[in-house]
Amino acid sequence: MDTNMTFRMDSEVKTRMAAICEQLGMTTSTAFNIFANAFVRAKGMPFPVTVEPPARVISREKMLADTDQMLSDFAVDYKRMAE
């Protein structure tokens, strides 16, 4: 059986929570249900649910420049070893 709960929270916290939930692809209601189920399983405060920091993005140009440098270094080493 479903039930409703009503409680008060700071409006800024609510706004920030909604933004994080959106990034996670869930509603705030889903987040509270995850918390409640984890709380019951743990018989107390559960593990935190957080958003991972975004992966570091490397530009195509930087990747190509790094590759060119690696190939150049390899060529120098190869020449030296061949002598």
C-alpha beads as a LAMMPS data file, in Angstrom:
LAMMPS data file: protein, C-alpha beads

83 atoms
82 bonds

1 atom types
1 bond types

-500.0 500.0 xlo xhi
-500.0 500.0 ylo yhi
-500.0 500.0 zlo zhi

Masses

1 110.0

Atoms # bond

1 1 1 0.000 0.000 0.000
2 1 1 1.349 3.428 -0.957
3 1 1 1.290 6.328 1.461
4 1 1 2.174 10.012 1.339
5 1 1 4.584 11.865 3.604
6 1 1 4.818 15.600 4.079
7 1 1 7.799 17.360 5.618
8 1 1 9.549 20.706 5.478
9 1 1 12.960 21.386 4.013
10 1 1 14.982 24.418 2.983
11 1 1 13.893 25.602 -0.477
12 1 1 17.516 25.891 -1.681
13 1 1 18.225 22.286 -0.627
14 1 1 15.073 21.166 -2.440
15 1 1 16.149 22.973 -5.628
16 1 1 19.659 21.514 -5.490
17 1 1 18.316 18.033 -4.746
18 1 1 15.935 18.225 -7.714
19 1 1 18.835 19.220 -9.993
20 1 1 20.966 16.283 -8.813
21 1 1 18.030 13.882 -9.167
22 1 1 17.528 15.106 -12.731
23 1 1 21.184 14.367 -13.503
24 1 1 20.683 10.872 -12.080
25 1 1 17.519 10.409 -14.156
26 1 1 15.114 10.146 -11.233
27 1 1 12.526 12.156 -9.352
28 1 1 12.965 13.418 -5.803
29 1 1 10.263 10.938 -4.783
30 1 1 12.375 8.094 -6.185
31 1 1 15.431 9.417 -4.320
32 1 1 13.498 9.481 -1.037
33 1 1 12.231 5.936 -1.659
34 1 1 15.808 4.748 -2.337
35 1 1 16.878 6.400 0.901
36 1 1 13.979 4.913 2.890
37 1 1 14.622 1.380 1.621
38 1 1 18.367 1.669 2.264
39 1 1 17.656 3.073 5.742
40 1 1 15.435 0.089 6.554
41 1 1 17.989 -2.422 5.206
42 1 1 20.835 -0.781 7.161
43 1 1 18.660 -0.308 10.259
44 1 1 20.009 3.241 10.345
45 1 1 21.676 5.821 8.130
46 1 1 22.582 4.228 4.765
47 1 1 25.309 4.837 2.212
48 1 1 25.300 8.182 0.353
49 1 1 23.926 8.457 -3.195
50 1 1 25.907 11.076 -5.123
51 1 1 26.609 12.291 -8.613
52 1 1 30.061 11.371 -9.921
53 1 1 32.119 14.301 -11.157
54 1 1 32.058 14.525 -14.953
55 1 1 34.827 12.718 -16.783
56 1 1 37.712 14.878 -17.963
57 1 1 37.140 15.794 -21.591
58 1 1 40.190 15.952 -23.862
59 1 1 39.878 17.792 -27.151
60 1 1 40.552 15.993 -30.418
61 1 1 43.365 18.438 -31.134
62 1 1 45.061 17.656 -27.807
63 1 1 44.715 13.911 -28.418
64 1 1 46.275 14.222 -31.886
65 1 1 49.091 16.437 -30.584
66 1 1 49.840 13.932 -27.797
67 1 1 49.818 11.080 -30.320
68 1 1 52.177 12.958 -32.642
69 1 1 54.547 13.610 -29.738
70 1 1 54.494 9.950 -28.667
71 1 1 55.191 8.768 -32.237
72 1 1 57.995 11.300 -32.589
73 1 1 59.560 10.161 -29.295
74 1 1 59.224 6.529 -30.397
75 1 1 60.864 7.286 -33.748
76 1 1 63.833 8.952 -32.040
77 1 1 64.237 5.994 -29.662
78 1 1 63.884 3.502 -32.508
79 1 1 66.556 5.284 -34.581
80 1 1 68.890 5.377 -31.601
81 1 1 68.419 1.673 -30.933
82 1 1 68.876 0.771 -34.623
83 1 1 72.308 2.436 -34.736

Bonds

1 1 1 2
2 1 2 3
3 1 3 4
4 1 4 5
5 1 5 6
6 1 6 7
7 1 7 8
8 1 8 9
9 1 9 10
10 1 10 11
11 1 11 12
12 1 12 13
13 1 13 14
14 1 14 15
15 1 15 16
16 1 16 17
17 1 17 18
18 1 18 19
19 1 19 20
20 1 20 21
21 1 21 22
22 1 22 23
23 1 23 24
24 1 24 25
25 1 25 26
26 1 26 27
27 1 27 28
28 1 28 29
29 1 29 30
30 1 30 31
31 1 31 32
32 1 32 33
33 1 33 34
34 1 34 35
35 1 35 36
36 1 36 37
37 1 37 38
38 1 38 39
39 1 39 40
40 1 40 41
41 1 41 42
42 1 42 43
43 1 43 44
44 1 44 45
45 1 45 46
46 1 46 47
47 1 47 48
48 1 48 49
49 1 49 50
50 1 50 51
51 1 51 52
52 1 52 53
53 1 53 54
54 1 54 55
55 1 55 56
56 1 56 57
57 1 57 58
58 1 58 59
59 1 59 60
60 1 60 61
61 1 61 62
62 1 62 63
63 1 63 64
64 1 64 65
65 1 65 66
66 1 66 67
67 1 67 68
68 1 68 69
69 1 69 70
70 1 70 71
71 1 71 72
72 1 72 73
73 1 73 74
74 1 74 75
75 1 75 76
76 1 76 77
77 1 77 78
78 1 78 79
79 1 79 80
80 1 80 81
81 1 81 82
82 1 82 83
